[in-house]
Amino acid sequence: YGYLYVLDYGNSRIQKWFPGATYGTTVLAASFYNPCGLQFDRLNNLVVADTYYHRIVSFAILCRKLKYAI
């Protein structure tokens, strides 16, 4: 879809930037403590590595629900 997802380590959030935007929209925040990596899996779920909670979390971006935590 052309969106850019930005992991903001210091503010413990993930922002979604639309093409041509001058600011991002926070899509995931309160559930992290210094996230350190993100990627999409083959089903287009957003997978996030959370440093201080020692877990990997998967989110279905379209419905914004937690799918699982490892």
C-alpha positions, 0 to 999 in steps of 0.5 A, a space after each residue: 500500500 506504500 505505507 512506511 512503518 517506523 519503529 520509535 525506540 525511545 518513545 516505545 511506539 510504532 508509527 505509520 506514515 502515508 505516502 507524501 505525509 509530513 508526520 506519522 500516525 501512531 498505530 501501536 504504543 502502550 504495549 511496548 517497552 523499547 521495541 527494537 525491530 519490526 518486520 511483516 510476516 508472509 500473512 502481512 502481520 506486523 511482527 515486533 521484537 520488544 527489548 525489555 519485555 523480552 518477547 516477540 509480538 505479532 499484530 494483524 495490522 488491519 484489525 489492530 488486535 494482538 495475535 500472539 506473544 512469544 
